[in-house]
């Protein structure tokens, strides 16, 4: 008598993760506005009903995918922090870490996708500003608030440049600009100014 193989149990968490990963990848390719349940199901290799089972609305799915992309960006930021911690917070070290980040097209596309989505839906802004806010927080103790904010704004610009031109600025150019930015005189933050007025 032949034994019937036991049916493999589906892992709901794994399937949900697969759907979110597929949606996140699609957002970096086609943008969040072009996302559909059908496209995600096809990319994830799951029945269409699965996407709606886990995410009743497209907005729910889009938000989960954007959050996943923000997690990727957080990982990229953690790597930059680790490099600065290991080799010191000098402009050349940061330039090298930034160049590596800008060379990862998925991360840059994720960053742009978050910014684009946040422009359309302000509720998503907290996700979009996680990279610059985290970068500023990381740099302030080393270069001061003014330089940290300028560097964060500069990284936004060079990320857009890397996407438009298909490659990051040269390490030489990044180092030269970051050297100039880190030398900016620090000014007190708004919070510090308010405290001094009391």
Secondary structure, DSSP 8 states (H G I E B T S, - for coil): -----------HHHHHHHHHHHHHHHHHHH-GGG--HHHHHHHHTS-HHHHHHH-SSHHHHHHHHHHHHHHHHHHHHHHHHHHHHHH-S-HHHHHHHHHHHHT-HHHHHHHHHHHHHHHH-GGGHHHHTHHHHHHHHHHHHHH-HHHHHHHHHHHHHHHHHHHHHSS---HHHHHHHHHHHHTS-----HHHHHHHH-
